């Protein structure tokens, strides 16, 4: 019996298939403007990748901001429970999760059985989300996936004082004009975002070991900045971005 | 009230209440023709001396709630901002100030006041807000200053506030050019006490499982205890409402059809989203059975002496929920969690109401430590919908309910 999880986020759509506690495969595509289409496309792509067909799938759970749009899913669940379940599935020791996605960042506390004990999410503001980093990457003319490598070469991270994404962008532009090193500006951007995310972790008294999930987990510079701020190491798996979809698939197997 | 409400679940007293409120506002609107005076008063202010002097009390905050519920808040808030007021200012203050100028809102603005009564037991914003209105309407303003009782009600506070009650009476005598009627005051005091006791009893009925009404209903039925406290009308109405609740309990009629989870609400309602929120929780088989807001109009009743009303209200009005320390607020929340058998606490971090929202993080921590129930924080505003993000709130509520279901399975 194969189960599917589909996570429609604000910037990417993810799908995962599992069978008997084993991850069969995952797939990631940009969400675009139509969440239902993104759900169909990413689901079909993961089926093809794994080499199974729709009729082999016993149950589907959708999650993410577009969860209600996935009309072919059996049920929809929130990212919080899906990330919790996904992290526990990948590593049963995990007690804390920091998930930073496109428009959301959250900290989740799990109990020993992988059940969500508490969570905190960012307020109505893009500071500390993937979008914040994306806006800055555009201003700096750096590809998003290059941001991490750049910031690791910084010798003296710049100080970004604005919390607001729009004001921080103008601050970054004036730093570029002031000929500050791009590497240092990028490191400063990560430190600024990390400070916002760390607040969420402190709010719920997060417990180690902590796994970092969501698309931003692919950014090494952000991981470094977060670890510095939190004072402990983060565990980053190979499927950090797809973790919500994996959790959704596990929850589908429990329906 | 929820959309899907079947006729059986509808609370019959709702119509009576609407009629009473319509009459009340008509009386206030036509006060001048009837040679009556109108006083604007803050929601936590001592209204009983006004009733005793036959002055019609009008509540800008109740008006603000009406503006919010009729989804006219954004327009009026924007108008206040156009006048130069900050968007960080309380949305009740913003809508009241702009409404006075443009005569907007669901009832075309409030009747012009003859005097303003401002008690700062609910917040500090009311001081400047009422000063603005005193200048605008060119009417006298009385300020009753109630120091915050962080840990206790000291003899100094008692003396200070009690002296102001006398000044309040002198102020009223001066404006009405009539002597204060102490005999009538004693009667009004007894009625106020009675109506508060009845309101508390109505709220207590929701301790029953399933609950005969929800906090969303309490938000509605609250209007009379605020505006008509101290009158026979309020006493009669709450008697009827209590009777109806008791009958519902006997007949097994609940507000939420399959009530499984019982929640406690903290802070003011999100007036423009009552229906949406009520349906959202109802879909999860959850009922908001109680709240810290509507009980604020009877929580200090233990300090009121119905036979020595004027002396005792200094303490009763000073020790209300928003004028005490965070530890004492947390104690009240913990008491409610126990009394109403609560599965989860929903806190509204209200952009407008600073004294209510400040300290919520601490209360949240205390509740988690002492009860182990999940706590949800929703960021919004009571009247200004620009501070409400539906998809974010929805995800938080869904996740919160997932946790509650997990824990209770």
Interface residues (C-beta under 8 A of the other chain):
Chain A: X65 X77 X78 X79 X80 X81 X104 X115 X116 X117 X118 X119 X121 X123 X124 X203
Chain B: X361 X368 X374 X379 X387 X389 X391 X392 X395 X396 X398 X399 X402 X403 X406 X407
